[in-house]
């Protein structure tokens, strides 16, 4: 009986060692392999974390006696030939200001290399020594296409005293000439790739800042898709097609005005959230999307004033007002749809959302084609009826004619 208990204790001790050295992870009531941990030099670490985004893993051992942190970071570049990065931010929680280790394959030799980057801002990302010591750093390519960064870091005294550090990790698509890193995506997973690492307890907690930014981007996208991408085109359709039916006058006008004013109000709110996002993302600029957004705001603002500057139908300036109103309207319609798709490419939401919007636009386009044909038929019939005028038999058979009743 005693020997059985002793064997059981040994088994539990071995299992505990395996867990502590990242060989197994507890999922429910089962023990499963976390991932392939065959490092070239067979390194072993005290702690292993499955990071919450970008399919990344961090192994580390912290020695408080000399404040030395030994890490192995594993992730897969977003594209072949891309890069991975793990960083410590001494003063903040985001990428700006972080001290980064970046690994990628050398384009000539194909061997994985690691460099240090002092990311003082988003607009200044160049290889540079870090603000703390990194006595040892290497990188390796793994059989599954991922890369691994190995490093020994001398943790600054103030961070060692706190016992926690702000960590940031990221993956990117490629490396340009001179080791310039190509910009990474700004999808939800990329924005969530940061957290706090507890050196003493071997745990990591994530920050909510990335989720907040994602929510703001989603709100910005929804507002602008509804306004510039749906309501403005719908208002234009009402003005062009519904007005052709005499029985719809003046209801079509009020519907048109309601759609355009609603679209403008929602669009201004979306534009405002875009400005806020821009101010919070120093160094991150989507020039095309931004310039089109500014142009839309200016055009739509001028277009709204058209409601108050509209001459009467018989006024000599009405012809020129129509040209201005229609030109600005169609410009807003085209630019709005283009910018919505640019927003999809930036935000990269689930494919179903882009597909849903495409279905809406295609449906509106199909309805417009159908209404275009109906409108021309109605107008041609009306013109034909008005041109059929009987003689009234008076005034020596002069052409004093009245159109037939419709």
Secondary structure, DSSP 8 states (H G I E B T S, - for coil): -HHHHHHHHHHHHHHHHHHHTTS-EEETTEEE--S----TT----SEEEE-SSTT-EEEEEEETTTTEEEEEEEE--SSTT-EEEEEEESS-SSSTT-EEEEEEE-TTT--EEEEEEE-SBTTB--B---SS---EEEEEE-TTS-EEEEEEEE--HHHHHHTEEEEEEEEES-B-GGG-B-----SHHHHT-EEEEETTTTEEEE-SHHHHHHHHHHHHHHHHHHIIIIIHHHHHHHHHHGGGSGGGTTHHHHHHHHHHHHHHHHHHHHHHHHHHHHHHSTT---HHHHHHHHHHHHHHHHHHHTTTS---TTSTTHHHHHHHHHHHHHHHHHHHHHHHHHHHHHH---HHHHHHHHHHHHHHHHHHHHHHHHHHHHHHHHHHHHH-----S-TTT---------
